[in-house]
Amino acid sequence: MRSIALLPVIILLAMLPVGAADVPTGTVTDGVFSDSRIFPGTTRQYSVYVPAQYDADEPANLMVFMDGKNYVRAGGAFRVPEVFDDLIHQQAMPVTIAVFVNPGTIPATKPGAKDRSNRSLEYDSLGDRYATFLVDEFLPVALKALNVSQDADRRAVCGISSGGICAFTVAWEKPQQFGKVLSHIGSFTNIRGGWAYPGLIRKTKDDPKPIKVYLQEGKDDLNNLHGNWPLGNHDMAAALQFAGYHYKLVITEGGHSAKWGGEVFPDALRWLWSDDSQPTVIPPTQTKPQWQPHPDAIAKDSVPQGTVEQMEPWESKVFSGTVRDWAIYVPAQYKSEQPAALMVFQDGERMRDVNGRWRIPTVFDNLIARGEMPPTIAVFINPGHDKSKPRRGNKSSNRGFEYDSLGDRYTRFLLEEILPQVQQRYNISSDPAMRAIGGSSSGAICAFTAAWQRPDQFGKVYSNVGSFTNLRGGNVYPALVRKTEPKPIRVYMSDTSGDVDNAFGSWPWANQRMASALKYMGYDIRFDWAEGYAHNADFGSSRFPDAMKWLWRSETHTPVLDTSGDLRGDLTLLNLLIPGQSWEIVASDLGFADAPCCDADGNFIYSDMKAPAVYRVSATDGKQTLIAKESVSGLMLGPDGLLYGCQGAQDRVISIDPESGAVNVVATGVKPNDLAVTADGMILITETRSKQVTRIDPQTGATTVVDTGITRPNGIALSGDGGTLAVSDSGGEHTWTFRVNPDGSLDAKMPTMPMRLAIDAKGDFKFNEPPPYLTASRGDGMAVDAAGRYYVTSAVGVQIFDPTGRPCGVLPTPDPTQPLTSCTLAGTNRDYLYITNGSTVYRRKLTIR
């Protein structure tokens, strides 16, 4: 009876405006935390709100806010203390202490150096590092003398943008500590791998984590180098719903701003803290419209018909122990003296059935006859089947492994086994613009993988209901596309809202994320979309002839780039690369090129280690001259005008006078790999085998070990202001950064830059798992440009990072058959990136701003 009597009062209080005069006001106190072992060298401000109703004898609820200053600020979008005052007074939420914590900053100690933000490393990284920092280091200090509940259901985390994904990560990693999450415009994108969450969430369906999640997203949120925020949040919501989480998705007006999150913030708190709140339920949209073949999929007596030849079953060497059926379509217009176009189709038997949905031979007959596509030989190839296993109907045992796996194995199978057989019979063009590959579902992601791996062989891709999901790690593709130099491939995609949503992903959201990524990067992309349907060929086959006309059109694509979604600190590849500019050869037929650097006039300098020789290439006319007959693995110009070089084989560091070629020994008893020289002339070297960084005083030759423990320290570079040192790890997964202090010591060591890793072609491609990555990045030589980007050579190419360590993208190696050892920026404006790639030196011009 008592609760019923209070109900009208509660309703009346709920109508009171925020900050009403008769509402008790809590207190806010401020503090500074600078004693972290997990994020060494960082300092951060924080505030603690204690409501007026707090009773030290009763444990209060807890809510932690990342980017705390944005939430605690009076007059801001959220005004958390005022909202808490009101809702606690209304009894619309429990008595709750709020902690507002800012991201860490690494204060510079060298004169003229800038402080460095640690926000992205802390907030955008997956894993338990930040959650452990909160629970073990920070909260015991911030909550000292306060009585806070240890019940996870009474503890929440909240954040905006990168703070939003951080809040989710904290609860995901420590659900025994935090049972509630409030995310505003959360960055579930590829800043540092957050794209992976939908796949991870779905894997917990049989045992969901005990967390309650509220997602607010603006319908016009960002679309930039890191991802598409609205699609990322929708994909998250679909995963949470599939796995049975108690969640709510609220799509508001607006974009990447706190304004709209602030407007719904009180309602979000009511939902989050209520025991009776209802989850969002997004209904399925599958339909089955009546299917009719496209007019161009119907045979016409007046049209010459090609032939389909059934080939002998193929036993593969790449996929050992498998056998498969395959067939070749040859158009009536084929002439042996003229190279024909080529198109390869996965799941070939189904795609070539002239009485089925696709009817590709008939479509090709009609389009080729009208000149709407070139005479094209089609290869219809089925997935392999293990010869030792009995068949179950038409299913092939090796389909998922071959089609869904990332890497180059299936591409090698085509190029080394199947296509040579076709080329023995027919004259096929070697021009990638005349070679296409396509498929549906897993066959579609397989087609994209083949072109992605070998754009020099396949310049066109057809994808219907593509499985860009977590069957075997294919959900990474939208993230890779946005951060890889665009490849010369044309892509047609089709999908529907009724496509499958299962344990491995949401096909509709995955395909939308993929199409959005390709469009952002300026690819020649067409994406046909329809509401309803299902995971089948109905919609795709009805559009297939139109797709072929578009795919094979002769029109030259002009990229339309829109970087308006990139924020001020987002250094997208699109603004760095110059359209039409690629790698050009500077020097070739060398023994082994390494040690690139630049002199004060912008001239490029490098070593041919096998000659041995150190050369200078003029920035004005490209003329090459010999400086000295020395072999060095690292080289840099010092403030005294001398070149300093690493000679690990001789246990020494030397100096070279670039004018006279005179060589002097600077230090001995060291095994240097690469080096950097500070503005005051100190030399920092990596000693790879000893796992250490060593400082050398060039005046005395004295050495001091300044860091140990990196697996294989290799490349080394200083930021433009000299306050940060970066060291690559050829044997690990990160490039590390340090703060450089006035006395030359290093501290604040953290794995700031996550390196993209190469796929291990010989690894185990497990179902519903990421592909097997090599754990050694082969991170090597480094350079830093005027905008503060770091360039790190590696097994997958030149990896580029912004000043805070966020990945910007990768420039693939010009010659992947040769080792990519190092890089530098040279030229009169320092706007040419030079790389040493085995026996060749390349360069390309960039827009550095």
Stockholm file with secondary structure:
# STOCKHOLM 1.0

chainA/1-849         MRSIALLPVIILLAMLPVGAADVPTGTVTDGVFSDSRIFPGTTRQYSVYVPAQYDADEPANLMVFMDGKNYVRAGGAFRVPEVFDDLIHQQAMPVTIAVFVNPGTIPATKPGAKDRSNRSLEYDSLGDRYATFLVDEFLPVALKALNVSQDADRRAVCGISSGGICAFTVAWEKPQQFGKVLSHIGSFTNIRGGWAYPGLIRKTKDDPKPIKVYLQEGKDDLNNLHGNWPLGNHDMAAALQFAGYHYKLVITEGGHSAKWGGEVFPDALRWLWSDDSQPTVIPPTQTKPQWQPHPDAIAKDSVPQGTVEQMEPWESKVFSGTVRDWAIYVPAQYKSEQPAALMVFQDGERMRDVNGRWRIPTVFDNLIARGEMPPTIAVFINPGHDKSKPRRGNKSSNRGFEYDSLGDRYTRFLLEEILPQVQQRYNISSDPAMRAIGGSSSGAICAFTAAWQRPDQFGKVYSNVGSFTNLRGGNVYPALVRKTEPKPIRVYMSDTSGDVDNAFGSWPWANQRMASALKYMGYDIRFDWAEGYAHNADFGSSRFPDAMKWLWRSETHTPVLDTSGDLRGDLTLLNLLIPGQSWEIVASDLGFADAPCCDADGNFIYSDMKAPAVYRVSATDGKQTLIAKESVSGLMLGPDGLLYGCQGAQDRVISIDPESGAVNVVATGVKPNDLAVTADGMILITETRSKQVTRIDPQTGATTVVDTGITRPNGIALSGDGGTLAVSDSGGEHTWTFRVNPDGSLDAKMPTMPMRLAIDAKGDFKFNEPPPYLTASRGDGMAVDAAGRYYVTSAVGVQIFDPTGRPCGVLPTPDPTQPLTSCTLAGTNRDYLYITNGSTVYRRKLTIR
#=GR chainA/1-849 SS CHHHHHHHHHHHHHTSCTTCTTSCCCEEEEEEECCCSSSTTCBEEEEEEECTTCCTTSCBEEEEEESHHHHHCTTSSSCHHHHHHHHHHHTSSCCEEEEEECCCEECCCSTTCCCEECHHHHHHCCSSHHHHIIIIIIHHHHTTTCCBCCCGGGEEEEEETHHHHHHHHHHHHCTTTCCEEEEESCCCSTTTTGGGHHHHHHTTTTSCCSCEEEEEEETTCCEETTEEHHHHHHHHHHHHHHTTCEEEEEEESSSSSHHHHHHHHHHHHHHHHCTTCCCCCCCCCCCCCCCCCCGGGSCCTTSCCCEEEECCCEECTTTTTEEECEEEEECTTCCTTSCBEEEEEESHHHHHCTTSSCCHHHHHHHHHHTTSSCCEEEEEECCCEETTSCCBTTBCTTHHHHHHCCSSHHHHHIIIIIHHHHHHHSCBCCCGGGEEEEEETHHHHHHHHHHHHCTTTCCEEEEESCCCSTTTTGGGHHHHHHTBCCCSCEEEEEEETTSCEETTEEHHHHHHHHHHHHHHTTCEEEEEEESSCCSSSHHHHHHHHHHHHHHTCCCCCCCCCCCTTCCTTCCCGGGTBCTTCCCEEEECSCSCEEEEEECTTCCEEEEETTTTEEEEECTTTCCEEEEESCCCSCEEECTTSCEEEEEGGGTEEEEECTTTCCEEEEEESCCCSEEEECTTSCEEEEETTTTEEEEECTTTCCEEEEEECCSSEEEEEECTTSSEEEEEETTSSEEEEEEECTTSCEEEEEEEEECCCCBCTTSCCCTTSCCCBCSCCCCCCEEECTTCCEEEEETTEEEEECTTSCEEEEECCSCTTSCEEEEEEESTTSCEEEEEETTEEEEEEBCCC
#=GC SS_cons         CHHHHHHHHHHHHHTSCTTCTTSCCCEEEEEEECCCSSSTTCBEEEEEEECTTCCTTSCBEEEEEESHHHHHCTTSSSCHHHHHHHHHHHTSSCCEEEEEECCCEECCCSTTCCCEECHHHHHHCCSSHHHHIIIIIIHHHHTTTCCBCCCGGGEEEEEETHHHHHHHHHHHHCTTTCCEEEEESCCCSTTTTGGGHHHHHHTTTTSCCSCEEEEEEETTCCEETTEEHHHHHHHHHHHHHHTTCEEEEEEESSSSSHHHHHHHHHHHHHHHHCTTCCCCCCCCCCCCCCCCCCGGGSCCTTSCCCEEEECCCEECTTTTTEEECEEEEECTTCCTTSCBEEEEEESHHHHHCTTSSCCHHHHHHHHHHTTSSCCEEEEEECCCEETTSCCBTTBCTTHHHHHHCCSSHHHHHIIIIIHHHHHHHSCBCCCGGGEEEEEETHHHHHHHHHHHHCTTTCCEEEEESCCCSTTTTGGGHHHHHHTBCCCSCEEEEEEETTSCEETTEEHHHHHHHHHHHHHHTTCEEEEEEESSCCSSSHHHHHHHHHHHHHHTCCCCCCCCCCCTTCCTTCCCGGGTBCTTCCCEEEECSCSCEEEEEECTTCCEEEEETTTTEEEEECTTTCCEEEEESCCCSCEEECTTSCEEEEEGGGTEEEEECTTTCCEEEEEESCCCSEEEECTTSCEEEEETTTTEEEEECTTTCCEEEEEECCSSEEEEEECTTSSEEEEEETTSSEEEEEEECTTSCEEEEEEEEECCCCBCTTSCCCTTSCCCBCSCCCCCCEEECTTCCEEEEETTEEEEECTTSCEEEEECCSCTTSCEEEEEEESTTSCEEEEEETTEEEEEEBCCC
//
